[in-house]
Amino acid sequence: MAVAVRQIKMAIPNKGRLSERAVELLQKSGIDLGEEWGRKLYVTVKEQDMEIMFIRAQDIPAFIAAGAIDIGITGEDLVAESGYKIKKLMDLEFGYCRLSVAAPESSGIKNIDDIKSGSRIATSFPNLTNEFFRSKGKDVSVIEVSGAAEIMPYLGVSDLIVDLVASGSTLRMNRLAEVAKIMDSQAAVYTSNASMERFDMEISDLVASIRSVIDAEGRKYLMADVPKDKLETVEKLFPGIGGPTVLEIAGNDKMVAVHVVISTKDVYKAVNTLKRLGAKGILSLSIDRLVE
């Protein structure tokens, strides 16, 4: 009797600040989620031995640690809060924020030294909050809330809060000010040692695919027909990845076709520079994936 091979299981946030970008990265990586993925708890990826599960971001670390999920995308802050020792494979360069202590602007609290022992701290990150204040020698009372920590000082529930901060605009709207940073955070890919042992190749391929999407973003593929006598100058100006690709043009012994990958921010300058060098047929194309 044949033994069924378990599919690799991946979890991504089902909603919130990390969900949309996580889905975008998978789709650009060639992971087909189907047309109705937004209404499902999980999807089986077509023609690949993979299932994608849509789970609360804060639950993903526990599922990876338990072996129910092999690989997942979630925030560094949530992994740190969970306390599970799981393996980070790569940063995803989105979902940037910081976990910070904030106090009412009218409190007079400017830094950690101003916080009195016995102060009440409202937060949805009780473990990190307790650990931080213990490290500072502060005996505080941590009040766990599930959300909207910013309103707790106004309601008299707490004296301060610990919450995620991106731009800081929400704090300012609620007349709160940051007084200390506990940690920086961003979205990342995580797995477990057990899953890596079992699905090393599959997980490595998936991570490489996501990496290629991130590397391609912010890059452009630039093509131009360049006079041969300007080729050396072009090669110095546009080194690309291991140097530009140079191709002969049929029926034209005075020009060559140059292909190169450049940063999107450099396109304007590059096109004008090529024009001044006598280049023709200049094209700039988007890149879906880039494997360096």
N, C-alpha and C positions, 0 to 999 in steps of 0.2 A: 504494500500500500504506500503510495507516494505521500511524502510529508509536505504540507503546504509551507511555502516560504513567506514569512511575514513581510509585509510591505513596510518600507521606512515611513515613519509618521513624523510629520512636521506640524508645529503649532505656530499660529500668528495671532496677534490681538484681534478680537472680534469687533472692537470699537475703540474709540478714544484717540489720543494724540498720536499713537503709533500705527494704527490700523491701515489707513489709506496708503501711506508710503510703503508699508510692508507688502501689501497686495501689488502695488505698482512694480516693485522690485522683482517679485516672483513672476509676474506676467512678462516683464521685459526680459527676464532670464529664460523664457521659453516654457514656463510652467503653465499649462492650460488649465485654468480653474473652471472653465465652462461659462455658460451665459447666466446661470442663476445662482452663482456662488454666494451672493449676498443674502440669500434666504435659507442657506443650509448651515448646519453645524459642522459638516465636513464634506470634502469632495475627494473622489478618487481621480488622480491625474491621468488623463488619457495617454495610453501607450508608455506609461512609466510606472514602475512599482513604487508608488508614492501616494500617501494620503495627506491632505492638508486639513488640519483641524482649526476651527475658529473658536478661540478660548479667551477668557479674561486675561489680560496681560499679567496681572498679579498672580494668577494661578499657574502660569507656564513654568516658573522655576521648580515648583513642587512636582509637577507632572514629569519634568525631565529627570529630576532626582529619583523619582519612583520607577522610572523605566517605562512609563506609559507613553511618553513622547521621546523621540530620538533626537530631535533638533528643534529649536524654537527661536523666535525673535521676540525680545522684550527689552525693557529698560534696565540699565545698570543699577538704577536706584531700587527697582523692585527685586532684583536678585540679591542685592546687599541687604535689603530689609528682610527677605525670606530666610537668610542664614544658610541656605543650601550651598554646598560646595560643588558647583557645576562648572563646566569648562567653557570659557569664552573663546570663540573661534575668530571673530572679527568684529570690529566696530563698523557701524553702518552710516555714520556721518549724518544722522538726522535725529530729531527728537532731543536736541540739545536743551538742557536745563540744569538747574542746580537745586539741591535741597538746602534750604536756608532757614535760619531762625529769624523771625520778624516780630517786632514789637509795635504797639500803637505809637504814632508820632508824638502824642502828648505825654508819653510815659517818661520821657527823659532818658530812656535806655539807648545808649550808643554802641555798646559792645558787650561782650560776655561778662566782663568784670562788673558791669552795672546790674546784672541779673541777680536778684536776691535768692538765697536758698528758700525753698518752700513755694517758689513761683509755680503757677499752673501753666502747663504747656499743652495746647490742643494740637493733635496731629493724626494723620493716617499712617505715620511711620514710627510707631512706638519703639521698636527695637533699636533703630538707628538713633532716635532721639535720646533714649535712655543711655545708650553707649556713649554718645557724644557728651552729654552733660556729666556723666561719671568721669570721663577722661579730663574734664575741666574742673573736677572737684566740686560740682554743684549738685546739691540735693534738691531735686525738683519733683513735682507731681505731674506725671504724664497722663493726659486724658485722650483716649483713643476716639477719633471720630472717623466717619466714613467719607466725608467730603465737606466742602464749604468751610474749611478751617478759618478762613478770613473773618467770618462773622462772629466767631466765638468770643474774642475780646469785647466786642460791642455788646454782646448779650450778657457779658459778665461771667461766662463759663470758664474763661481762661485769661491769664495775664499776657501770654505770648502765644505764638504759633510756630510750628515747623511745617513748611510746605514747599512744594516745587515752585521754582521761579524761572521764568524764561526771560521776558523783557522787563518784568517788574511793574508793568502797568496795572495789574490787578491789585497788587499791594497798595500802590499809590491811590487807586480809586477808593480803597477801603481805609485810607489814612494809616497805613502800616509802613514800616521801614525795615529793611534788612539790617541785622546787627551781626550776623555771623554766617558763614557758609559751612555746611557739614560735608557735602561732596558734590562733585560734578557728575553729570549723567548724560548718556545718549543711548540710542537703540543699538543693540548688538545681537549677534547670533551665538546661541549657546547649545551645548550638547553635554553628554556625560561620557566618562571614560568607557563605560560598558557599551554604550551605543557606538562609540568610535571603534571599538574592537570588532563589533559585529558588522557595522556599515561604513567602514573606513573609506572605501572608494566612493560609495554613493554620497556620503556627507561631504567629502573633499570636492567631488564634482559639483555639488550643489553650491557650496561656498564659492568655488571658483567662478561659477556662472554669475552669482550675485556680484562678486567682485568686478567681473568684466563689465557689468552694467554701470556700476558706480564709476569705474575708470573711464568709461565712454562718455559719461555726462560731463559737460563742460569742455568737450573736445570737438573738433571739426576735421573733416577730411577735405583737404585743399588740393585741387588739381589745376594745372596751368601748363600751357605750351610756352617754353622759355627758350630764348636764343642760346645756342650752344656756347657762344663766347661769354655769356653771363652765368653759365652753370656753376662755376666755382663760387661766385658770389652768392648765388641762391643756396648752395649747399651749406655755406657758412651761416647764412641768415636763418635757415630753416632746417636744423639738424634732425627734427622729428624723432621717431623711435628707431635708433640705430641708423639714422641717415635717411634722406628722402629716396623714394623709388624713382629711377630715371629710365624712361622707355624711349626707344627710337620711334619716330613718326614716319609712316610709309609715305614715300614721295617727297619728303622734306628733309634735306640734309643740313639745314641751317637751324632747325628747332628740335627740341626734345620735350617729351611730356614728363612733367615732374608731379609726383603724388606725395603728399606729406600730411601727417597728423599734427595739428596745432591746437593750442588752447583757444576756446571760443573768444576770450577777451582780446586775443591777438589778431582776430580775423580782419578787422577794419584796417589796421596798420599793414598787415601782410598783403592784402589785396592792392592797396595803394602803392606799396613798395614794388610789387611784381609789375604793376602797370608802368611804373617809372623805368623798370628794367627792360621794358619792351615785351612783356609776356602777353599772350593772347588766350582767349577761351578759358578764362579763370572761373572755376566752379568751387563752391563751398557746400559740402554735404554733411548732414547729421550722421552720427554713428550710433548704432544700437548697442553693440558690445565691443569691447576692446580687451584682447588678451595680450598682455605685454610679455 
